[in-house]
Amino acid sequence: MDAKRSTNVQPPNDIESCHRIIASLKSQVEEQAHSVLELKSHNDKLEEKNIDLQLKVEKLLQQLFGRRSERRVDGDGQLFLDLGDEATPEVVSALEEAIREAEQVTQDAEEEKQKRRRKPPAKNDRKFPEHLPRIERIVDLPEARREGLKLIGYDEVETLEWIRPKLRVRVNKYAKYVQPIEKNRVEEGPAIISPERPTGLVAGDRFDASIGVEVIAWKYFYHLPFYRQQDLFAGSGWTPSRSTLANIETSVEFALRPLAEHLRSFLKTDACVGCDDTGVVLITPKVMPDLSNHPRADRVVEVLEKAIASGKPSIQANFWGYYASRLPVVGFDFTVSRHRDGPDDVLADYEGTLIGDCWSGFQKIDVRSDSRIKFAACWAHARRKIDECRSAFPIQVAKLESLIRMLYDIEDQIKTLDDAERLSRRQSLSRHVLGLIDEYLQSETMSSPKVLPKSNLGQAAAYVRRHWAALNRFTEDARVPIDNNDCEQLMKRVATGRKNWLFKGSLSAGERAANLMTIIGTAIRNELDVHAYLDDVLRRALAGETDWSALSPPAWRDSHPESICDYRQDERRQAADRKRVRRARRRRLKK
């Protein structure tokens, strides 16, 4: 009872004391409410940070062990939508035609599959090409076992053999003649006359053009560094030093440098060019190289001087790839840093559309070029950012990817049409789908409390909204592709080579690599036999031919149909057919 009485608080008798107590209680309540809000805010930040860290871990695990393909089949969207009262006759007609096309493609695929099942494989499908030389070898029974037997024929079994490449030394003997000494010209001495000697790949004509072709093809076509080439040459009986191979590469690039410059100039005549880049390690020179005649001397000096002063053993340089959307040509460039002066310099006289990712150096290129160049954003990059949010926001990502897939389905259906018809379909169909994407990005689903601005989906949606005008650029020009995937695939050649030769030892080595990859990359795009093309072009360049337009891969292809890799054409055609059938079947199932 005493403890209970001690806890009882006697109410005050005057009103002022009551007001003071009430004010004190209100202050305490406000302080507690403020503390609760602070704790809730801190808890939200911790939860957001935890989600962000989990997403980063999932992203790293996906990069290490997950599937690399972006193709998905679990979207909730479909291509043929109910367009309501706003559907125009052109849109309805286009959608009906798309349905008919999908059904026809699927029917053709089924018929082709049935034919393959009914028709037995031809017996000569497994025969080796007829142009390969044959060496016959009779395998007979021992003489003791043949006694009393009658020979009725042979069973022929063809076995393909590999013979290691052989090297040989060609000895050129240049005849020398002496002119008889005339009596009145005794003081001049005898005159030696000899046939004119052709221009060799290196001084003294020690290496034939075929050696140069092999060195370049091995390094930039098969991605073999010099130390592996040493083993290959050594197996054939000659062991060159790495410096010798580097000198041969330098000589080949010097002879073909004008061809690479011509190809880059030819590339800039296209209406749309894709650009992408990737990093590469550049060894820091001990002393500053001579850059008196270098067109980018200011930027190179700035970067190298800073690296030399800070004692860095290497810096991060950059390879740039350029892909013409309509012309069969590609280009490469090398810079000492990832700075916008690389594309600005290469595209200094270009007038058209540049497509790429939304890197800051691309976004204002229209302003820097006085509107000569328009920038178009790549939808594959936007889709990739959205796809990375799949684990945290599966419903929203599935919806957005289904809408983006509609854009690609439309592109697949109209790619064989002429420019006028393609542009008309894009402005009617693609713009309608773009409107649906914009509407969904502004819907309540995307503005719910779960989709925070700093979440990965919030950042992906902000990326799309921020670059919306550039992402819509392909609907304004039929020559602009929907994405920059072709150029990204081109950069895989640099990435594969980089895994093998690891770094570039000097600025000149990087520029030589860019020139040689421009030539080889264009030859590959034209589906040429790289060895045959390089051998013929290098010999003609050494002989003094300077018609680089005639020596370019597109022109050379027309005059050398025997050097076209038909198997590459067949592989691409089969892959395109499989993709078209797969898309048509999916559209039909979701109709």
C-alpha positions in Angstrom: 0.0 0.0 0.0 2.9 2.4 0.8 4.4 1.7 -2.6 1.1 2.2 -4.3 0.5 5.5 -2.5 4.0 6.7 -3.4 3.3 6.3 -7.1 0.1 8.3 -7.1 0.6 11.8 -8.5 -1.6 14.5 -7.1 -3.2 16.7 -9.9 -2.3 20.3 -9.6 -4.9 22.7 -8.2 -4.2 25.7 -10.6 -4.8 25.8 -14.4 -1.3 27.2 -15.3 0.3 24.1 -13.8 -2.0 21.9 -15.9 -0.9 23.8 -19.0 2.7 23.4 -18.2 2.3 19.6 -17.7 0.3 19.3 -20.9 3.0 21.3 -22.8 5.7 19.1 -21.3 3.8 15.9 -22.4 3.3 17.3 -25.9 7.0 18.0 -26.2 7.8 14.5 -25.0 5.4 13.0 -27.6 6.8 15.2 -30.4 10.3 14.1 -29.4 9.3 10.5 -29.4 7.5 10.8 -32.8 10.6 12.5 -34.2 12.7 9.7 -32.9 10.4 7.1 -34.4 10.5 8.9 -37.8 14.3 9.0 -37.6 14.4 5.3 -36.8 12.0 4.5 -39.6 14.0 6.6 -42.1 17.2 4.9 -40.9 15.6 1.5 -41.2 14.3 2.3 -44.7 17.8 3.4 -45.7 19.3 0.2 -44.3 16.6 -1.9 -46.1 17.3 -0.1 -49.4 21.0 -0.6 -48.9 20.5 -4.3 -48.2 18.3 -4.7 -51.3 20.9 -2.9 -53.4 23.7 -5.1 -52.1 21.7 -8.2 -52.7 21.0 -7.1 -56.3 24.7 -6.4 -56.8 25.5 -9.9 -55.5 22.9 -11.4 -57.8 24.3 -9.4 -60.8 27.8 -10.6 -60.1 26.6 -14.2 -59.8 24.7 -13.8 -63.0 27.8 -12.5 -64.8 29.9 -15.4 -63.5 27.5 -18.3 -63.7 24.2 -17.2 -65.3 22.9 -17.3 -68.8 24.3 -14.6 -71.1 21.4 -14.6 -73.6 18.8 -11.8 -73.2 16.1 -13.7 -75.0 13.1 -14.4 -72.7 9.9 -16.3 -73.2 8.2 -15.6 -69.9 6.8 -12.1 -70.7 3.1 -11.4 -70.2 2.7 -9.2 -73.3 1.7 -10.1 -76.8 2.3 -8.5 -80.2 -1.3 -8.1 -81.4 -3.1 -5.7 -79.0 -6.6 -4.4 -78.9 -6.0 -0.9 -80.1 -9.5 0.3 -79.3 -11.3 3.0 -81.2 -8.0 4.8 -82.1 -6.8 2.0 -84.4 -6.4 3.3 -87.9 -7.1 1.1 -91.0 -3.4 1.1 -91.8 -2.6 -0.3 -88.3 -5.3 -3.0 -88.6 -4.1 -3.9 -92.1 -0.5 -4.2 -90.9 -1.5 -6.4 -88.0 -3.5 -8.7 -90.2 -0.6 -9.0 -92.6 1.7 -9.8 -89.7 -0.7 -12.6 -88.6 -0.7 -14.0 -92.1 3.0 -13.8 -92.3 3.5 -15.6 -89.0 1.2 -18.4 -90.0 2.9 -18.8 -93.4 6.3 -18.9 -91.9 5.3 -21.4 -89.3 3.6 -23.5 -92.0 6.7 -23.4 -94.2 8.9 -24.5 -91.3 6.6 -27.4 -90.5 6.7 -28.5 -94.2 10.4 -28.2 -94.3 10.7 -30.3 -91.2 8.5 -33.0 -92.7 10.6 -33.1 -95.9 13.8 -33.6 -93.8 12.1 -36.4 -92.0 10.9 -38.2 -95.1 14.0 -37.7 -97.2 17.0 -39.9 -96.3 20.4 -38.2 -96.1 22.3 -38.4 -99.4 25.2 -40.8 -99.4 27.7 -38.2 -100.6 26.9 -35.7 -97.8 29.9 -37.1 -95.8 32.3 -37.1 -98.7 35.2 -34.7 -98.6 35.5 -32.0 -101.3 36.5 -33.2 -104.7 39.2 -30.6 -105.2 41.4 -32.1 -102.4 44.2 -34.3 -103.7 43.8 -38.1 -103.2 46.6 -40.5 -102.5 45.6 -44.1 -102.9 47.0 -46.8 -100.6 46.2 -50.5 -101.2 45.6 -52.5 -98.0 45.9 -56.2 -99.0 46.0 -59.5 -97.3 49.4 -61.1 -96.8 50.6 -63.2 -99.8 50.2 -66.4 -97.9 46.5 -65.8 -97.2 45.8 -64.7 -100.8 46.7 -68.0 -102.3 43.7 -69.6 -104.0 41.5 -66.4 -103.6 40.0 -64.3 -106.4 40.1 -60.4 -106.1 36.6 -59.0 -106.7 37.2 -55.3 -105.8 38.0 -52.8 -103.1 36.1 -51.1 -100.3 37.1 -47.4 -100.4 37.4 -45.6 -97.1 38.5 -41.9 -97.3 40.5 -40.6 -94.4 41.4 -36.9 -94.1 45.0 -36.1 -93.2 46.6 -32.9 -92.0 50.1 -32.0 -93.1 51.9 -29.3 -91.1 52.6 -26.1 -93.1 55.9 -26.2 -94.8 58.3 -23.3 -95.2 60.7 -22.9 -98.2 63.3 -20.4 -99.2 63.0 -18.9 -102.7 66.4 -18.0 -104.1 66.2 -15.2 -106.6 69.3 -14.9 -108.8 69.3 -11.5 -110.4 71.5 -11.5 -113.6 74.3 -9.0 -113.8 75.7 -7.7 -117.1 78.6 -5.4 -117.7 78.7 -2.9 -120.5 81.9 -2.9 -122.6 84.2 0.0 -121.8 84.5 2.4 -124.6 87.8 4.0 -125.2 86.6 7.5 -124.7 84.9 6.5 -121.3 87.7 4.7 -119.6 87.5 7.1 -116.6 83.8 6.2 -115.9 84.5 2.5 -115.3 82.4 -0.5 -116.4 78.6 -0.1 -116.1 76.7 -3.0 -114.3 73.2 -3.7 -115.6 70.7 -5.9 -113.7 66.9 -6.5 -113.7 64.8 -4.1 -111.7 64.1 -5.5 -108.3 60.5 -5.4 -106.9 59.7 -3.6 -103.6 60.0 -6.1 -100.8 58.0 -6.3 -97.6 61.2 -5.5 -95.6 64.6 -4.2 -96.5 66.5 -6.8 -98.5 63.3 -8.6 -99.5 64.0 -11.2 -96.8 60.3 -12.1 -96.3 57.7 -12.8 -98.9 54.2 -11.3 -98.6 52.9 -14.7 -97.6 54.9 -14.5 -94.3 53.4 -11.0 -93.6 49.9 -12.3 -94.3 50.4 -15.2 -92.0 51.7 -13.0 -89.1 48.8 -10.6 -89.5 46.1 -13.2 -89.9 47.3 -15.2 -87.0 47.3 -12.2 -84.7 44.1 -10.3 -85.7 42.0 -13.1 -87.3 43.0 -16.1 -85.1 44.0 -13.9 -82.1 47.4 -15.5 -81.6 50.1 -13.4 -79.9 53.7 -13.5 -81.1 55.0 -16.0 -78.6 52.4 -18.6 -79.9 53.3 -17.7 -83.5 56.9 -18.6 -82.6 55.8 -22.1 -81.7 53.9 -22.5 -85.0 56.8 -21.3 -87.1 59.2 -23.4 -85.1 57.2 -26.5 -85.9 57.8 -25.8 -89.6 61.6 -25.4 -89.1 62.1 -21.6 -88.5 62.1 -19.9 -85.1 61.8 -16.1 -85.5 62.3 -13.7 -82.6 59.3 -11.7 -81.4 61.0 -8.5 -82.6 61.2 -9.9 -86.1 57.5 -10.7 -86.1 56.8 -7.2 -84.8 58.8 -5.7 -87.6 56.9 -7.8 -90.1 53.6 -6.5 -88.7 54.9 -2.9 -88.9 55.8 -3.4 -92.5 52.5 -4.8 -93.5 50.6 -2.1 -91.7 52.7 0.6 -93.4 51.9 -0.8 -96.8 48.2 -1.1 -96.1 47.6 2.0 -94.0 46.1 4.0 -96.9 43.6 1.2 -97.4 42.5 1.4 -93.8 42.1 5.2 -94.1 40.1 4.7 -97.3 37.7 2.2 -95.6 37.1 4.7 -92.7 36.3 7.4 -95.2 34.0 5.1 -97.1 32.2 4.2 -93.8 31.4 7.8 -93.3 29.3 8.0 -96.5 26.6 5.9 -94.8 23.5 7.6 -93.4 23.8 5.8 -90.0 26.9 4.6 -88.2 27.1 2.6 -85.0 29.8 3.2 -82.4 31.0 1.3 -79.4 34.2 1.1 -77.4 36.2 -1.2 -75.0 39.2 -0.6 -72.9 42.7 -2.0 -73.3 45.9 -1.7 -71.3 48.6 0.5 -72.7 52.1 0.3 -71.3 53.3 3.7 -70.1 56.5 4.8 -72.1 59.6 5.7 -70.1 60.1 8.8 -72.2 57.6 10.9 -74.2 57.5 9.7 -77.9 57.9 12.1 -80.8 54.4 13.5 -81.5 55.4 16.5 -83.6 53.2 15.3 -86.5 50.5 13.5 -84.5 46.9 14.8 -85.1 46.0 14.2 -81.4 49.3 15.3 -79.9 47.7 17.6 -77.3 45.5 14.9 -75.8 48.2 12.2 -76.0 50.8 14.4 -74.3 48.4 15.4 -71.5 47.6 11.7 -70.7 51.1 10.3 -71.1 52.8 13.1 -69.1 50.4 12.6 -66.2 51.0 8.8 -66.3 54.8 9.3 -66.4 54.8 11.8 -63.7 52.7 9.6 -61.4 54.9 6.6 -62.1 52.0 4.4 -63.4 53.3 1.4 -65.3 50.2 1.3 -67.5 47.1 3.3 -68.4 43.6 2.4 -69.6 43.5 3.2 -73.4 40.5 2.6 -75.7 39.6 0.9 -78.9 36.6 2.3 -80.8 34.5 0.3 -83.3 32.4 1.8 -86.1 29.8 -0.1 -88.0 28.0 1.2 -91.1 24.4 0.2 -91.0 24.0 -0.2 -94.8 27.5 -0.3 -96.3 29.6 -3.5 -95.9 32.4 -1.8 -94.0 33.7 -1.5 -90.4 36.3 0.7 -88.8 38.5 0.8 -85.7 40.3 3.6 -83.9 42.7 3.8 -81.0 42.9 6.5 -78.3 44.9 6.8 -75.1 41.8 7.4 -73.0 38.0 7.2 -73.1 37.4 10.8 -74.1 34.9 12.2 -76.5 37.7 13.6 -78.8 38.0 10.1 -80.2 34.5 10.0 -82.0 34.6 13.7 -82.5 37.9 13.4 -84.5 36.8 10.3 -86.5 33.4 11.8 -87.3 34.7 15.4 -87.9 33.4 15.5 -91.5 30.5 13.0 -91.0 26.9 14.0 -91.6 24.2 11.5 -90.5 23.0 9.6 -87.5 25.3 8.0 -84.8 23.7 5.2 -82.8 25.2 3.9 -79.6 24.8 3.7 -75.8 23.9 6.8 -73.9 27.4 7.6 -72.9 27.8 11.3 -72.0 30.3 11.8 -74.9 27.6 10.8 -77.4 24.6 12.7 -76.0 25.7 16.2 -77.0 27.4 15.3 -80.2 24.7 17.0 -82.2 25.5 20.3 -80.4 29.3 19.9 -80.9 28.8 19.1 -84.6 26.4 22.0 -85.3 23.6 19.5 -85.9 25.5 17.6 -88.6 25.2 14.5 -86.5 22.0 13.2 -84.8 22.2 10.8 -81.9 20.0 7.7 -81.7 20.0 5.6 -78.5 20.2 1.8 -78.5 17.1 -0.1 -77.3 19.2 -3.2 -76.5 21.0 -1.1 -73.8 17.7 0.1 -72.3 16.3 -3.5 -72.3 19.5 -4.8 -70.7 19.2 -2.3 -67.8 15.6 -3.4 -67.3 16.4 -7.1 -67.5 18.9 -6.7 -64.7 16.0 -5.8 -62.4 14.2 -9.1 -63.0 14.8 -10.8 -59.7 13.6 -7.8 -57.6 10.7 -6.6 -59.8 9.6 -9.6 -61.9 6.1 -8.3 -62.7 7.2 -4.9 -63.9 10.2 -6.3 -65.8 8.0 -8.9 -67.6 5.6 -6.2 -68.7 8.3 -3.8 -70.0 10.2 -6.5 -71.7 7.0 -7.8 -73.4 6.4 -4.3 -74.8 10.0 -3.9 -75.9 9.7 -7.4 -77.6 6.8 -6.0 -79.6 9.2 -3.4 -81.1 11.6 -6.1 -82.1 8.8 -8.2 -83.6 7.7 -5.3 -85.7 11.3 -4.8 -86.9 11.5 -8.5 -87.7 8.3 -8.3 -89.9 9.3 -5.1 -91.8 13.0 -5.7 -92.4 12.5 -6.9 -96.0 10.4 -3.8 -97.0 11.6 -0.7 -98.7 12.5 2.4 -96.8 9.2 4.2 -97.4 7.1 1.3 -96.3 9.4 0.5 -93.3 9.1 4.1 -92.1 5.4 4.0 -92.5 5.1 0.9 -90.4 7.4 2.3 -87.7 5.4 5.5 -87.4 2.1 3.6 -87.1 3.0 0.4 -85.2 6.3 1.2 -83.4 5.1 4.6 -82.2 1.9 3.0 -80.8 4.0 0.5 -78.8 6.3 3.3 -77.7 3.3 5.1 -76.4 2.3 2.0 -74.4 5.8 1.9 -72.9 5.7 5.6 -72.0 2.2 5.1 -70.4 3.4 2.1 -68.4 6.5 4.0 -67.1 4.2 6.7 -65.8 1.6 4.3 -64.3 0.9 3.7 -60.7 2.6 0.3 -60.9 5.9 2.1 -61.6 5.3 4.8 -59.1 4.5 2.5 -56.2 6.4 2.8 -52.9 8.4 -0.4 -53.7 9.9 1.1 -56.9 12.1 3.7 -55.2 14.0 6.2 -57.4 17.3 4.8 -56.2 16.3 1.2 -56.8 17.7 -0.5 -59.9 14.3 -0.5 -61.6 13.8 3.2 -60.7 17.2 4.0 -62.2 16.4 1.9 -65.3 13.1 3.7 -65.8 14.8 7.0 -65.3 17.4 6.0 -68.0 14.6 5.3 -70.5 12.7 8.5 -69.7 15.9 10.7 -69.7 16.8 9.4 -73.2 13.3 9.0 -74.6 13.9 11.3 -77.6 17.0 9.5 -78.7 15.3 6.1 -78.2 12.5 7.3 -80.5 14.9 8.3 -83.2 14.6 5.1 -85.2 11.0 5.9 -85.9 12.1 9.1 -87.8 14.4 7.5 -90.3 14.1 4.0 -91.9 17.9 3.8 -92.2 18.5 3.9 -88.5 18.4 0.4 -86.8 16.6 -0.1 -83.5 19.8 -1.0 -81.6 23.5 -1.1 -81.9 24.0 -4.9 -81.5 25.9 -5.3 -84.8 28.6 -2.9 -83.5 28.7 -4.5 -80.1 29.3 -7.9 -81.7 32.1 -6.3 -83.8 33.8 -5.4 -80.5 33.9 -9.0 -79.5 36.9 -9.4 -81.9 38.8 -6.8 -79.8 37.8 -8.5 -76.5 38.9 -11.9 -77.8 42.2 -10.6 -79.0 42.8 -8.7 -75.8 42.4 -11.9 -73.8 45.4 -13.3 -75.8 47.8 -10.4 -76.4 46.7 -8.7 -73.1 48.1 -5.2 -73.8 49.5 -2.8 -76.3 53.2 -1.8 -75.8 53.0 1.7 -77.4 50.8 4.3 -79.0 52.0 3.3 -82.4 51.2 -0.4 -81.7 47.6 0.5 -80.8 47.2 2.6 -84.0 48.7 -0.2 -86.1 46.2 -2.7 -84.6 43.3 -0.4 -85.3 44.3 -0.1 -89.0 44.8 -3.8 -89.4 41.6 -4.7 -87.6 39.7 -2.3 -89.9 40.9 -4.2 -93.0 40.4 -7.7 -91.5 37.1 -6.8 -89.9 35.7 -5.4 -93.2 36.9 -8.6 -95.0 35.1 -10.7 -92.5 31.9 -8.7 -92.9 32.1 -9.3 -96.6 32.5 -13.1 -95.9 35.9 -13.3 -97.6 38.7 -15.7 -97.2 41.0 -13.4 -95.1 44.2 -15.1 -96.2 43.4 -14.9 -99.9 42.3 -11.3 -99.7 45.3 -10.1 -97.7 47.8 -12.0 -99.9 46.4 -10.5 -103.1 46.0 -6.9 -101.8 49.4 -6.8 -100.0 51.2 -8.0 -103.2 49.4 -5.4 -105.3 50.1 -2.7 -102.8 53.8 -3.6 -102.8 53.8 -3.5 -106.6 52.7 0.1 -106.4 48.9 -0.1 -107.0 47.1 2.8 -105.2 43.5 2.3 -106.4 42.3 1.7 -102.8 38.6 1.6 -103.9 39.3 -1.4 -106.2 41.3 -3.0 -103.4 38.6 -2.6 -100.8 36.8 -5.8 -99.6 33.4 -5.0 -101.2 35.0 -4.4 -104.7 37.5 -7.3 -104.3 34.6 -9.6 -103.5 32.9 -8.9 -106.8 36.0 -9.7 -108.8 36.9 -12.8 -106.7 33.7 -14.9 -106.1 35.8 -18.0 -105.6 37.2 -16.5 -102.3 33.7 -16.0 -100.7 33.2 -18.2 -97.7 29.9 -19.8 -98.7 29.7 -21.8 -95.4 29.5 -18.5 -93.5 26.6 -17.4 -95.7 24.8 -20.7 -95.1 25.4 -20.4 -91.3 24.0 -16.9 -91.1 21.1 -17.8 -93.3 20.2 -20.8 -91.2 20.5 -18.8 -88.0 18.3 -16.1 -89.4 15.7 -18.7 -90.5 15.7 -20.3 -87.0 15.2 -16.9 -85.4 12.4 -16.0 -87.8 10.5 -19.2 -87.2 11.0 -19.0 -83.4 9.5 -15.5 -83.4 6.7 -16.4 -85.7 5.8 -19.4 -83.6 5.8 -17.3 -80.4 3.6 -14.6 -82.0 1.2 -17.3 -83.2 0.9 -18.9 -79.8 0.3 -15.6 -78.0 -2.2 -14.4 -80.6 
